[in-house]
Amino acid sequence: MKQLELNYFLDNTECLEQQSFKNTSCNFRFIDLFSGIGGFHLAMHELGGECVFASEIDRYARKTYIHNFRKISPQLFDKDCFNDDIRNVVPNEIPDFDLLCAGFPCQPFSQAGYKRGFNDFHNSERGNLFFNIADILEVKKPKAYFLENVRGLINHDRGKTFELIRNIIEQDLGYSFYYQIVKASDYGLPQLRPRAFIVGFRDESSFRSFCFPPPLKFNMSDVWGGACTREIGFTLRVGGRGSPIDDRRNWDSYLVDGEVRQLTYVEARRMQGFPDDFEFPVSPTQAIKQLGNSVAVDAVKAVGRNVVSYMNSLENRQHNMKRKKNKGEWSELLTFVKILAEQKNETINKVNEGFNIKSYLGSKPTLFNASGNTNFIFEIKNLSKEKIDEINNINTKTKLTDRIKAIEQYGGVFSYLAPEKKTLEYNLKMVDLAMPRIIGSILLAFYKNRISAIAEIIDYIHDYTDLRELIKYEDKDWLIHKVKQLLVDILLRFFAGSEWDGTYDAQGTIVVKQTGNQVAFHIIDLESLKSYLFKQIRLDTPSTTRHRYGKLILENDKKLYFKLNLQLRF
C-alpha cells in the first residue's frame, strides 16, 4: 500500500469502524438538478454548501422553491441560475461547482409507473434525463456527485438499466460508484421511503473507503404530537388519498390518541424532514404532491455529511495521481517532438503558428464530437401518438433508418425546427443564417439513406426537392461553399458547447497518418484545407442512448418530436 494511502487509512479508522465522518465545516459549491421543492438544497445548505445553479421544470414546485430559498440563496435568482428545462442547459454555461446533486425522475423506474425506464418518451423525455446529468459531469468535472432515485432503479430491466448507469459513470466519466438502499427511517424520519442513493468521486484511487452513516431515530408519535399506533409511517405518495384506514391502499390515515386522523402537509412536512417554517405558497393538494415527490431531507443530510467530508479528504490524494494518456494525446506529443527535431532555422523564430492536430493513430479522429449539445429537433406531423411504442421498439441493426421510414410509411412528415441547444444554433448562424437548416437537411439525408460522405450528401440534397426546399436554395456551388466554410470553422475554433466569436485559435491543422507521417494545412492556402475536409469528412452514428436521440417524443400529450445527432469524423 502506498504511504499516502496508508496514512489516509490510519487517519480514517473511525469511518471504517463506525461508518461515520466528521469535519464538514469546509464550504463547497453545489448544483441542485431536478430540484423539486429543494430537499437537497436545504440539506446541503445546512452542511455549509452554496447552491450556484438549480433546475426544476414543474411550475408549482418552482414557486415553492423560490419562496423558500430566495433569502437563503439570492445569488441563484439574481444571476438567473434557476433553470426550468434541463434539456436546455449547456453544461459549459453552468458556474463551476464541487458537488452535483440530483433526484432525477423516478416514475420511469417506479412500481407505481409503467416502468418504461430509458424508453419512457410518453411524457416528454423523463426516462432518459440521467444522460443530461452525465453530460454535465463530463464537461464540468466536479469533485463528486450525489444521486437519488427509487429502489426499483437497481433491478429495472433485470439490472441492465443500473449497469448502464454504472458503466457510464465509472468507465466513461471516470468517477467511483457507491450505492445503498436508504430508508428515511434509517436516518431519523418516521417513514420507510426506501430510495437508491448513489454517490461517487472523481479521480479516486483504487483504495476506496467511502461509507454510509449509521441509523438515527424519530417516530410517528413525534410527528402527530400524540400517541400513534404506528411507529414508522407509510411512504408519502402522489395521489390515492382518502382510502379507509383498514384498506390496504391506505397511506394517509392514522390512529392517533384513539382517533382516525388524515395526514396533511403539516405532518408530511415533518415526515420528510422539512422545518416547520418551510412554507408552501400553493394549495394544500399541491403541497402534499410536492412533498411526495421530494427527497427525505434528513437522509440526504446524513449521507451528504459523509459525501462532503470524503470529498474534501480526497483533494490531497488527487494531487499525486497520474493520469494515463490516450492515443490522441500521445499523438500530440509525437507531433511536437517531430516538429522540434525536423524544424529548419528559418522557422525557429516564428510565433503565433498554432495548429490543431488530428491523428489516425488508433480510431479515426473526429472533427465534431457528439454530445447532448449536438442534437437537432424535428416535429413529426400527421402521425398518431398511438404509434410511439411500435416505432420506438424497432431495434434492427439499421434501427434509425427503419424508424424514420416507418414514420413516413404511417404518414408522418419531418418538419425541421432547430438545434436543441441555443448555443449551437448561435454558432451555426455565425457561419451563415441558413446553416442550421443546412445541417437539418444533411442529417435527414444521412440517417434516412445511410449516405455518410459529406460530398455525396450534398449531391443527394441537390437532387431531392424536399431537402432543397428546406434550405431554400437553388445553386449547388453555393451550398458546397457554405459547408466547406463550416468544416474549416469547426476545425479551427467552433465548439458546440460555448458561444463562438468568429475568430480562430489555430492557423491550420496537422494530420498524423497511421504510419506516423504528418501532413500540414495552413490557412495561407485555405482552399486546399477546405477541399481536403470536404473530401475526407463523413457523418457518424454515435450512441442513441448516450446522446438521447432517435426516438419519438411526446410533449404535453400533444406534439410528437424526433431528434437526430450530428457527429463528424475523418
N, C-alpha and C positions, 0 to 999 in steps of 0.2 A: 504494500500500500504506500502511495506517495506520502511524504511527510506532511504536505499541506492538507491532504485528505485525512490523515491520521489525526492531525491537530483538530480538524473540524469534528471528527468523530468523538474525540475526548471532550471537546467543548460542548457537545450537544447530547451527552448521555442522558440528561433529564428528558429530552424529547424522545429518545429512543426507548427509554424505560417507561416513561409516564405518558407518552403521546401528548405532550404539551409544549408550546412555545411561549416565550415571553419577549419583552423588549420590543414593543410595536410603536415606540414613540416617534420613529423616523417618519417624516412626511413623505407622501408619494402622490403621484398623479394617476387618475384612473378614468376610464370611459365607461359609460353605462348604456349598453345596447339592449334593445327590446326592453326598455326600462320600466314599462308599466307605470305604476304609481311611485316607484322609487325605493323598493326594498333594498336593492344593492346599494343605492346611493346613501341611504340612511345608515346602513351598516358600515360602509367604507368611510363615510364622513366621521363617524364616531371613533374609527380607528386612526384618524389623523389624515385621511386622504382628501385630495382636492379633485372634484369632478371637472374635467376640461371639455367633455363632449358627451352628448346623450342622444338617443334616438328612440322614438316611440310613435307609432302610426295611429293608434286609437285616439280619437279627438277628446273623448271623455277622460281617459287616463292622462292625456297631456294636460288637461285642465287641472286635475288634481295634483299632478307633478309640479306644475308651475306655481300653483297656490302654496304648496308646502316648501318648495326649495328656492323660491326667488330670493329670500333673505339669506338662506344658508349659502347658496352658490350664485350670487348675482352675475358673476363673470360669464356663467353659462348662457344666460339670456341676453346680456348686454352685447356679447360678441357673436350673437346669432349662432351658437353652437348647440342648440337643441333642434335636431333634425327630426323630420317626420318619417319619410320612407327610406329605409336603409338601402334600398336599391339605387337611390340617387346619390349615395355617398361615394366620393372619390377618395380613396384612402390617403393619398398624398396630402389632401387638404385638411385632414384631422390634425389637431395640435399634438405634439409629442406627449407620450404618457408612459407610465411604468406597468400598469395592470389593466387588462381588458376584462370587463365583467359583462356577462350576457346570459339572460334566461331566455334562450331562443325558443320560438313557438313549439309548444309541446303537443298540440292537437294531432298532428300527423302521426305521432307515436303513442298516443294515449289509448287506453282501453275504451274511453268514452267516445272516441272519434272513430273515423273509418280506417285508421292505421295505414294510410297510404304511404307514409314516410316521405322519402325524397320524391315520390311520384305524385304528391298532392299538389295539383295545379288547378283544382276546382275553386279554390278561394285564394286568388292571387297566387303567389309562389311560396306560401308559408312552409311548404315541405322541404325546400332546399335552401333556405336562408342561412343555414350553417355556413355555406360557402362564402357568403359575404363576410362572415367572421374570419374565415381562412384568408380571404384577400387582405383584410386589414392586418392580420398577424404577419402575413408575408411581406407587406410593404413597410409597416411601421416598426416591426420587430421589438415589441415591448418586452420587458423582463419576464412577465408572467401573464397567465390568463386564468379565469375562474368562470366555468360554465355550469348552468343548472338546467335540468330537464326532468321529465317524468321517468320513473324507473323502467317503463316499457321501452325506452330507447335502447337499453342494453340488449334486450332479446328480440328487438324488432327484426323482421325478415330473417329469423333464425340466426341472429347475431351479425348479419352481413352489414347492416347499416352502421352499427357501432364499430365494427372492424374497419370500415372505410374511414370513419371519422378519426379513429386512432392512427391509421396509416398516414392520413394526410397531415395530422398534427406532428407525428413522430418522424416520418420519413421525408415528407415534402417540406415541412416547415422547420424541422429540427428542434422541436420542443419535447420535453419529457411529458409523461402522461400518467396521472394518478386518478383513480375514481373510487367512489364508495356510495352505496345506497345510504342516504342520510335521512333519518326520520326527524321531523320537527320536535317530536317528544324527546329525542336524544339530547337536544340542546336547549331545554328549558321551556318549551312550548307545549301546551296540552292538546295536541292533535298529532295523529300519526304522520300524515302527509309525507310518505316516502318519496324521495327525489334522488336522481342521479346527480351527484356533484363531481365535476371533472376539473382538475387543476393541473397546471404544468408550468415549466420554467425553461427559458431559453439558455442554450449552451451549458446545460447541466452535465456534469461528468458522469461516468458510469457508476460512481459511488452516490447512490440516490437514497435519501433518508427522510423525505417529507412524510409527515404522518398527520392523520386527522385527530382532532381533540377529543377528550373524554366526555361522557354524558353529563347533563345537568338535570334539574328538576323543577316542575311547575305543574299545577293540575287545574281541572275544570272548576273546582270549588273556588279557586283563586279568581278565575275568570268571572264567575257569576256573583261572587261575593256572598255565597250561601252554600249549603250542603248539596252537592250534585252527586247523583248516583253513578256517574261515570268519572273516573279519574282522568282518562285520556279521551278527548273529544273526537268526533268524526272529522275526517278531512274536509276542509271547506271546498265547495264545488260551485260551478257556474250553472244555474238553473236547477229545476227539480225541487223547488222548495215546497213546504206545506204538507208533506205526507204525514199520516198519523204516527205517533211516537212508537207504536208497536209494529209499524210497517217496515219491511226490510229495506225499502228505498229511503227511509228517513235519514236525514243527516243534519237537520237544523232544529230539532225539538229535543229538549232535555227535561228530566225530572229534577227540579231544584226546590229544596225545602218542602217537598211533597206536592209541588205544583208543576204542571207542564208549562214550560216557557219556550218560546221560539227565539232562535238566535237573531239578533240584529247586528248591524255593522259595528256597534259599540263592543259587543263581545267578540265578534270576528276580528276586530282590530287588535284586541289583546291576544287572541289566539295566534295571530300572525306576527306578534312582536312589535307592532307599531305603538308609539306612545299615545297616551290619552289626548294630547294636544295636537295630534296629527288630524287635520281637517279634510272633509270631503265636500267641495263646493258643487256637488252633483246630487242627484236623488238618492234615497236610501237603497233603491234597487241597484243603481249603478255602483254605489259604494260596495255593496256585497259582491257584485260581479268583479269589481276591481281587486278586492281582497282575495277572492277565489283564484284570480289569475296571478297574484303576486307571489314573490318568494317569501319564505319564512325568515324574518329579519334576524332573529337570534341565532338561527342555524347558520345563516350566511356570515354573521359577525363572528361566531365562534370559529368557523373554518377559515374565514378571511384573516383572522388574527394570526393563524399559523401560516397562511399564504404570505402575508406581508413580512412576517419575521423571517421566514425561509428565503423569500425573495431578496431581502436585504443581506442575509448571511452569504448568499451566493456571489455577491459582487467581487469580493476579494479573490475567490477561486477563479472567476471568469477572466480576470486579467492575465492569468498564466496559461490559459488554454490555447492550443494551437489548432487552427482550422485547416483541413485538407483542401488543396486546390483542385478544381475540376479541370477538364481538358482545355476548356476555353481560356481559363486563367493561365494555365501553363503556356498556351499559345501566345498570350500577350507577352509573357516573359521571354519566350523564344524569339519573338519578333524584335523585341527591344535589344536583346543581346546580338542578334544577327545584324541589325542596323548599325549598332556600335562597332561591330567587327568589320563591316564592309564599307562604312562611310568614307567618302573622299574628303580631302582637305577643304575644298571649296564649299562643302555643305556644313562644315562644323559650326560656323558662326550664325547659321540661320535660326531665327526664332519664330514662335507662333506657327509652327508647322505641325499642329496636332492632327493625328489620323485615327480614325476608327479601325478596329481590327475584326475581321470576320474569318473564322477558322473552320476548315473542313476536317481538322483532326477530331476524331470522334464522330458525333452526329452532324448532319448538315446544319449550318448556322441559320438562325432565324434573323430576319430583318425586322419583323414586328411581332412581338410576343403576345400570345393570347392571354387574356385576363378577364376579370369581371368588368373591366373598363372598355373592352373591345366588342361588346355586343351591339347589334343593330336590330331595331324593333320593326315588325310589320304587323299591321292589323289584318286579320283574316275576316273578310266579309262574305256574306251569303252561305255561311256554314253553320249547321245546327250544333249547339253545345253538347247535344247527346252523343256526338262523335268523338269527344275528347279522349275517353279511355281507349276506344278502339284504335285511334290513330297513335296515341302516345305509347300504346303497348306494342307497336310494331318494333321488333327487335332483331331484324335481319342484319347481315354484315354491311349492307348499304342502307341502314335504317333512316338516315337523314333524307336521302334521295327518295326513299319509298314513302316516308311520311309526307313530304312535300307533294309527291304525285297523288297520294291518297286524298290529301286536302283538295287538290284541284279536281280529282275524279268525283268527289262529293259536291262539287260546285263552288268550293271555296276560292276566293280571289285574294292574292297577296297585294296589299296596299302599303307601300313604304311609308314609315313615319319619321324615324330619326335614330341617331345613335342613342343608346341607353343613357350614357353619361354626357352631361353638358360640356365637360372639359374636352372630350374627344370631338364633339361637334364644333366647338370653338376652334380647335386646332385645324380641323379639316377645312373649315371656311377661311382660315388664314391662307391656305393654299389656293382655294377657289370656292366661291359660294356654292357652286354646283357639286363640289367634291363629295359631300355626304350622300347625295343621290347616286353619284357615280359608283361609290362603294356599295351601295344597296343593290344596284343592278349587277355588279361584279359578283357579289355573294350569291344572289339568286341563280346566276348562270353556273357558278361553281357547284353549289350544293345540289342543284336540280339535275345537272348534266355531267357532273364529275369531270369538268374541264378545269385543269389546275394551272396551266401556264398562263401568265398574265397576257402575253401576246395573243394566245389563242382565244382567251375570253373576250378580248376586245373585238376580234374578228366575229365572234358569235353575237355579241351585243349589237354590232353594226348591222347584222343580218336579221336581227329579231326585233320586230316592230314594237312590241310592248315595252321592251327594255329601252329602246331608243326614245320612246315617248316618256318614260320615267325620267330620263336625263334631260329631255327636251333639247336634242342636238341633231344635226344632220351630217356634220363634217367629221369623218373618221380621224383625219390628221389632228384635228383639234382635241379629240378625246385622247389620242395617243400622247400628245404633248402634255396634257394635264396629268395623266397617270405617271408619265416619266418624271415630271416635276415632283409629284407626291413621293415617289420612291426615293429620290435624292434627298428630299426634306426629311423623310423618316431616317434615312441613313446618317445624316449629318447633325440632327438635333431633335427632331419631332418625337415626343413621347405621348402615350395615351393618357397617362395619369397626372400630368401637370401642364398648365397653360403655357403655350409657346409664344415667344415674342417675335418670331420670324427670322431670327439670326441663327448662324451655325456655330457649333462648338469646335468642329473639325474642318480641316482643309481638304479632306479626301478620305480614302479608305485603303487599307492593305488587306488583301485576300491571301490567307495562308492555305495552300493546297495540301492535299493528303500526303504528298511527297515531302512537305516542309518548305517547298519553294514558295516565293511570295510575289504577288503582282500588286502594284500600287496604282491607284487612280487619284488624280489631283483635280481640284476644281478649276485649274487653269484650262484643262480640257474637259469641261463639264459635259459636253455632248457625248464623249466616249463613255463617261461614267453612266449617263442616262441610258445609253444604248445597252451597256453591259447589264445593268439592273433589269431593264425591260425584257431582255432575253433570258436572264437567269432566274427571276423571281417566280415562285409558284405559290398558290394558296395551299394551306394545310388544314387538316381537320383535328383540332385539339379535343380534349376530353369534354363530352357534352355534360357530364355530371359536374365535373370540377368547375366549369365555366358557365353553367346554368343557361343552356340554350338548347334548341332543337325539339321542344315540346310545346303543345298548345297550352295556353294560359288563359284562364277565365278571370276577368277582373270585374268586381262588383256585380257578379251574376248577370252581366250584360254583354260585354265585348270580349272577343277572342283575339289573342295576340300570339305571335311566333317570333322567336329571336334566332338570329344567325351570328356566328362569331368570326371575327377576322384574325387570321394568323398568316403571316407571310414568311416563307422560307426560301433559302437559296437552293 
